[in-house]
Amino acid sequence: MRHLLVLCLGATLLTGCRSPEPNDSARRRERREAAPAQAGAERVHAQQAPDPAPAPEQTQESAGSAAQDTAAQDTAPQDTAPQEPPAHPALLDPRQATERAPDTFAVELTTTKGPVVIEVTRAWSPHGADRFYNLVKIGYFTDVAFFRVLEGFMAQAGIHGDPRVNRAWRDANIPDDPAAGQSNTRGMVSFAMAGPNTRTTQFFINYGDNSRLDSMGFTPFGRVRDMRAVDALYNGYGEGAPRGRGPSQALIQSRGNEYLRQSFPELDYIVSARVLED
């Protein structure tokens, strides 16, 4: 009986040490509480990183994070000045951003570390390519932070700096795309997600060979032409809250760039994005 008790305790300790994945995080926590994801998809190790890194996921707010969010907003100074409408109406209405993307196209991100050109092939991920194309066309990626940059693993961006826009796009999910022979290797670009069919606006650029993400549904839609600016992105904050000292996705969603600039001043940003002409 004593040996059986020791074995049970050992098994409990081992299963309790698992680390979560790459993330779109407030949404992920909520989804885990409602219906845990597949056990095999709960660990993704960053190449050349000493500890397991969570997969690029979009986060879903749990009741606890929502309460913290509300408290943070209550204690923050309230801006009562009238807010200007977004530059494009589709920023507040995703239904106006459903154009079919060209079969191939290139996007230039002007970032605080220099230009980043992403070459997109629609056949790799049709829904993903269409979403990325429309986000660029409506000016979504204007003053948008690389809020999660993990050395050797990936750089993640795509939560807007205006909370109104985040509320509009938060549940504008697109269907998953089946694998088309591409892998999450260095320079490849994929959407983050919080589970099946939950891709919205967040994307990540792979720093290393993260091909183990392929089977989890992270389908690449493009490739970075030159990684020099991506490699230079500030990574000093590490993993996001609550696992690390980096930004909380829930607070970016609710407070936008005001929160990031106040608490994480070293972050790099996408200043603007445009589709390059042939």
C-alpha positions in Angstrom: 0.0 0.0 0.0 2.9 2.3 0.9 4.5 1.7 -2.5 1.2 2.4 -4.3 0.9 5.7 -2.5 4.4 6.8 -3.5 3.7 5.9 -7.1 0.5 8.0 -7.2 2.2 11.0 -5.6 5.0 10.7 -8.1 2.6 10.7 -11.1 0.8 13.7 -9.7 4.0 15.7 -9.3 5.1 14.9 -12.9 1.8 15.9 -14.5 1.6 19.0 -12.4 4.9 20.3 -14.0 3.6 20.8 -17.5 4.0 24.1 -19.2 1.4 25.7 -21.6 2.0 26.7 -25.3 2.6 29.7 -27.7 -0.3 32.0 -27.2 -3.3 34.4 -28.0 -3.6 34.2 -24.0 -6.7 35.7 -22.4 -8.9 33.7 -24.8 -6.7 30.5 -24.2 -7.3 30.5 -20.4 -11.0 30.8 -20.8 -11.0 27.9 -23.3 -8.9 25.8 -21.1 -11.3 26.2 -18.2 -14.3 25.4 -20.4 -12.8 22.4 -22.2 -9.1 21.6 -21.9 -7.1 21.3 -25.2 -5.5 18.1 -26.3 -2.8 17.0 -23.8 -0.3 16.6 -26.5 -0.7 20.2 -27.6 0.1 21.6 -24.1 3.9 21.8 -24.5 6.0 23.6 -27.1 9.7 24.0 -26.5 11.5 27.0 -27.9 14.6 26.1 -29.8 17.7 27.1 -27.9 15.7 28.2 -24.9 16.3 26.6 -21.5 12.6 26.3 -20.6 9.5 25.2 -22.3 7.8 28.2 -24.0 4.0 28.4 -24.5 2.9 28.2 -28.1 1.8 31.4 -30.0 -1.7 31.6 -28.8 -4.4 34.2 -28.5 -5.5 34.5 -24.9 -9.0 34.3 -23.7 -9.9 36.0 -20.4 -10.9 33.9 -17.5 -13.1 35.3 -14.8 -10.0 36.1 -12.7 -8.1 38.0 -15.4 -11.3 39.9 -16.3 -11.6 41.0 -12.7 -7.9 42.1 -12.6 -8.6 43.9 -15.9 -11.6 45.8 -14.4 -9.6 46.7 -11.3 -6.7 48.0 -13.4 -9.1 50.2 -15.5 -10.8 51.5 -12.3 -7.5 52.7 -10.9 -6.2 54.1 -14.2 -6.9 57.7 -15.1 -10.1 57.9 -17.2 -10.0 59.8 -20.5 -13.3 61.5 -21.0 -12.3 63.4 -24.1 -14.3 62.5 -27.3 -12.5 59.8 -29.3 -11.9 60.2 -33.0 -13.4 57.5 -35.2 -10.9 55.0 -36.6 -9.3 55.9 -40.0 -11.2 53.0 -41.8 -14.8 51.9 -41.0 -13.8 48.2 -41.2 -11.7 48.7 -38.1 -14.9 48.7 -36.1 -16.8 46.3 -38.4 -14.9 43.2 -39.6 -17.7 42.4 -42.0 -16.4 45.1 -44.3 -13.0 43.4 -44.6 -13.6 40.2 -46.5 -11.8 40.7 -49.8 -10.2 37.8 -51.5 -6.4 38.1 -51.5 -4.3 37.7 -54.6 -2.6 34.3 -55.1 0.7 35.9 -54.1 1.5 39.3 -52.7 4.1 41.0 -50.5 3.5 43.2 -47.4 6.0 45.7 -46.1 5.8 46.3 -42.3 7.6 49.5 -41.4 8.8 48.8 -37.8 10.8 50.6 -35.2 13.7 48.4 -36.1 13.4 48.8 -39.9 11.4 47.3 -42.8 10.1 43.7 -42.7 8.8 42.3 -46.0 6.5 39.3 -45.8 5.9 37.3 -49.0 2.5 35.7 -48.8 1.3 32.6 -50.8 -2.5 32.2 -50.6 -2.4 28.5 -51.4 -0.5 27.8 -48.2 -3.3 29.1 -46.0 -6.2 30.7 -48.0 -8.2 32.0 -45.0 -5.1 33.2 -43.3 -3.8 35.0 -46.4 -7.2 36.6 -46.9 -7.4 37.8 -43.3 -3.8 39.2 -43.3 -4.4 41.0 -46.7 -7.6 42.7 -45.4 -6.0 43.7 -42.1 -3.2 45.4 -44.0 -5.5 47.1 -46.5 -7.7 48.7 -43.8 -4.7 50.0 -41.8 -5.1 47.6 -38.9 -1.3 47.3 -38.4 -0.7 50.9 -37.5 1.1 51.5 -34.3 0.8 47.9 -33.2 3.3 46.4 -30.8 5.4 43.3 -30.9 4.3 42.5 -27.4 5.7 39.0 -27.1 9.2 38.4 -28.3 10.9 35.2 -27.1 14.6 34.8 -28.1 15.1 31.7 -30.3 11.3 31.1 -30.5 9.1 33.7 -32.1 7.9 37.4 -32.2 4.2 37.9 -31.8 2.1 41.0 -32.7 -1.5 41.8 -33.7 -3.4 43.3 -30.7 -4.5 46.7 -31.7 -3.6 49.8 -29.7 -7.2 51.0 -29.6 -9.5 49.0 -27.3 -12.5 49.8 -29.4 -10.9 48.0 -32.4 -10.0 45.1 -30.1 -13.6 44.7 -29.0 -14.7 44.7 -32.7 -12.2 42.1 -33.8 -11.9 39.9 -30.7 -14.4 37.3 -32.0 -14.0 37.7 -35.7 -12.6 34.2 -36.1 -11.6 32.6 -39.4 -11.7 28.8 -40.1 -8.6 26.8 -39.8 -6.7 25.9 -43.0 -5.4 22.4 -43.6 -1.6 21.9 -43.8 -0.2 22.6 -47.2 3.3 21.3 -46.9 4.8 24.4 -45.2 6.4 24.3 -41.7 7.0 26.8 -38.8 10.7 27.2 -39.5 12.8 30.3 -39.3 11.2 33.3 -41.0 7.8 31.6 -41.6 4.7 33.6 -40.5 1.5 32.1 -39.0 -1.5 33.3 -37.1 -1.7 32.7 -33.3 -4.9 31.1 -32.0 -6.7 29.9 -28.9 -7.8 26.5 -30.2 -9.5 25.3 -33.4 -11.0 27.9 -35.7 -10.0 30.9 -33.5 -7.6 32.8 -35.6 -8.3 36.6 -35.6 -5.6 39.3 -35.9 -2.5 38.1 -34.0 0.4 36.6 -35.9 3.9 35.5 -35.1 7.2 35.2 -36.9 9.3 32.1 -36.2 12.9 32.6 -35.0 13.9 29.0 -35.2 12.7 25.5 -36.2 9.3 25.3 -34.5 8.0 22.6 -36.8 6.4 20.9 -33.8 3.7 23.6 -34.0 2.6 22.3 -37.4 0.5 19.5 -36.0 -1.3 21.9 -33.6 -2.9 23.8 -36.5 -0.4 26.7 -36.8 -0.5 27.0 -40.6 2.1 29.3 -42.2 0.8 31.8 -44.7 4.0 33.7 -45.5 7.7 34.0 -45.2 9.9 37.0 -44.2 12.3 38.0 -46.9 15.0 39.3 -44.6 15.1 38.7 -40.9 17.5 41.4 -39.8 14.9 43.7 -38.4 12.9 40.9 -36.8 16.1 39.6 -35.1 16.6 43.1 -33.7 13.2 43.4 -32.0 13.4 44.1 -28.2 13.0 40.8 -26.2 14.0 41.9 -22.7 10.5 41.5 -21.2 10.3 37.8 -22.0 7.2 35.8 -21.5 3.9 37.6 -20.9 1.9 37.7 -17.7 1.1 35.8 -15.7 3.9 33.3 -16.6 6.5 36.0 -17.0 7.1 39.7 -16.6 5.9 40.8 -20.1 2.6 42.4 -21.1 -0.7 40.9 -20.2 -2.8 40.2 -23.4 -6.0 40.9 -21.4 -4.7 44.4 -20.5 -3.5 45.2 -24.0 -7.0 44.2 -25.2 -8.8 46.5 -22.7 -6.3 49.4 -22.4 -4.4 49.3 -25.7 -1.1 51.2 -26.2 -1.7 53.4 -23.2 -0.9 50.4 -21.0 2.0 49.2 -23.1 3.8 52.6 -23.3 3.3 53.2 -19.6 4.5 49.8 -18.4 6.7 48.4 -21.3 8.4 51.4 -22.9 11.1 49.4 -24.7 8.7 47.4 -26.9 9.1 47.7 -30.7 6.1 48.5 -32.9 4.8 48.0 -36.4 4.5 51.7 -37.4 2.5 51.0 -40.6 1.9 48.3 -43.2 1.2 48.3 -46.9 0.7 45.9 -49.7 3.6 46.3 -52.2 2.7 46.9 -55.8 4.0 44.4 -58.4 
